[in-house]
Amino acid sequence: MSKYNDIDMNFWKDYAEIETDSLWIIDKRDNSGAHVGDYHGNFVPQIPHQLFIRYTKKGDWILDPFMGSGTSLIEAQRLQRNAIGIDLQQKVIEDALQRITLENNDSSKIICHCGDSSEIEFKNILDSAKIKKVQFVIFHPPYWDIIKFSDNPKDLSNCENLKEFQISFGKVIDNTTAFLEKNRYCACIIGDKYAKSQVVPLGFHCMNLFLERNFLLKAIIVKNFGETKGKANQQAIWRYRALKNDFYIFKHEYIFIFKKITN
Ligand SMILES: C[S@@+](CC[C@H](N)C(=O)[O-])C[C@H]1O[C@@H](n2cnc3c(N)ncnc32)[C@H](O)[C@@H]1O
């Protein structure tokens, strides 16, 4: 049995649902149970599901510093993992907690806090949960200013420029991964954006923030996405704009997987 998941390699053929390819085509969002999917900017539950079965064990602690509607917390709970979620918006947390409790099970502990993940005192939160470290961190930050989540100046979606976004996200990485157990994993889900007629490769800028901090890059996964809420029912006009203005319509985002090899 490996040290970071519950996969029994004696039965490796039985794990057909676990992705091992770097291209994830997920046609349909899992909208079952508490996974309502109405939060603008959420990710599909299949992403945390895949990551948690591959990189965590039952009873492990998962940290999500950008919990939003709590997709990863619901998934953690379903898989009997414990989880801590942080978001800047109290109302968003309250809505998430309502959903999470719909699927309450006795074997998982779910803790949510409102605050800025770049400076919140994780030590106090972990102390109250009687743990010293977490075993996985899942980062799904705002894709800079593509969706404005709030008016709070601490919100990463309000960063004035790319440099400020990188500095702010870097602070979140430092503040959270200080509590990630050595030899365990974290993942960052992020897409790119266009600005001033060129691609801003936000994904690779974020990837570099982890590389600068000596994380091992274990995977660059490309995941498709279908029609986003922002572009709903506007395929024709976007196709026209793309053809006219020499750009491509984004249909993918990245899942970067890193291993922490330092203390
Ligand atoms: C892309 S969404 C995450 C969505 C989530 N994965 C889901 O499925 O619902 C990013 C979230 O980060 C929050 N956020 C932005 N800046 C933050 C910060 N500095 N600290 C904590 N949360 C922040 C936003 O309020 C938003 O809910």
The ligand as an SDF file (V2000), in Angstrom:
LIG
                    3D

 27 29  0  0  0  0  0  0  0  0999 V2000
  -12.5320   30.0180   -8.6280 C   0  0  0  0  0  0  0  0  0  0  0  0
  -13.4500   30.2680   -7.1540 S   0  0  0  0  0  0  0  0  0  0  0  0
  -13.3990   28.6990   -6.3540 C   0  0  0  0  0  0  0  0  0  0  0  0
  -14.6110   27.8540   -6.7150 C   0  0  0  0  0  0  0  0  0  0  0  0
  -14.6940   26.5170   -6.0270 C   0  0  0  0  0  0  0  0  0  0  0  0
  -13.6720   25.5890   -6.4420 N   0  0  0  0  0  0  0  0  0  0  0  0
  -16.0530   25.8850   -6.3120 C   0  0  0  0  0  0  0  0  0  0  0  0
  -16.1390   24.8240   -6.9410 O   0  0  0  0  0  0  0  0  0  0  0  0
  -17.0740   26.5130   -5.9530 O   0  0  0  0  0  0  0  0  0  0  0  0
  -12.3510   31.2590   -6.2200 C   0  0  0  0  0  0  0  0  0  0  0  0
  -12.8560   31.6700   -4.8280 C   0  0  0  0  0  0  0  0  0  0  0  0
  -11.7740   32.3220   -4.1520 O   0  0  0  0  0  0  0  0  0  0  0  0
  -12.3050   33.3060   -3.2750 C   0  0  0  0  0  0  0  0  0  0  0  0
  -11.1840   34.2110   -2.9620 N   0  0  0  0  0  0  0  0  0  0  0  0
  -10.6200   35.1740   -3.7420 C   0  0  0  0  0  0  0  0  0  0  0  0
   -9.5830   35.7510   -3.1140 N   0  0  0  0  0  0  0  0  0  0  0  0
   -9.4520   35.1150   -1.9110 C   0  0  0  0  0  0  0  0  0  0  0  0
   -8.5540   35.2470   -0.8270 C   0  0  0  0  0  0  0  0  0  0  0  0
   -7.5660   36.1650   -0.8210 N   0  0  0  0  0  0  0  0  0  0  0  0
   -8.7130   34.4250    0.2500 N   0  0  0  0  0  0  0  0  0  0  0  0
   -9.7230   33.5060    0.2760 C   0  0  0  0  0  0  0  0  0  0  0  0
  -10.6070   33.3370   -0.7430 N   0  0  0  0  0  0  0  0  0  0  0  0
  -10.4780   34.1330   -1.8150 C   0  0  0  0  0  0  0  0  0  0  0  0
  -13.4730   33.8890   -4.0440 C   0  0  0  0  0  0  0  0  0  0  0  0
  -14.4320   34.4570   -3.1590 O   0  0  0  0  0  0  0  0  0  0  0  0
  -14.0210   32.6490   -4.7890 C   0  0  0  0  0  0  0  0  0  0  0  0
  -15.0980   32.0690   -4.0840 O   0  0  0  0  0  0  0  0  0  0  0  0
  1  2  1  0
  2  3  1  0
  2 10  1  0
  3  4  1  0
  4  5  1  0
  5  6  1  0
  5  7  1  0
  7  8  2  0
  7  9  1  0
 10 11  1  0
 11 12  1  0
 11 26  1  0
 12 13  1  0
 13 14  1  0
 13 24  1  0
 14 15  1  0
 14 23  1  0
 15 16  2  0
 16 17  1  0
 17 18  1  0
 17 23  2  0
 18 19  1  0
 18 20  2  0
 20 21  1  0
 21 22  2  0
 22 23  1  0
 24 25  1  0
 24 26  1  0
 26 27  1  0
M  CHG  2   2   1   9  -1
M  END
$$$$
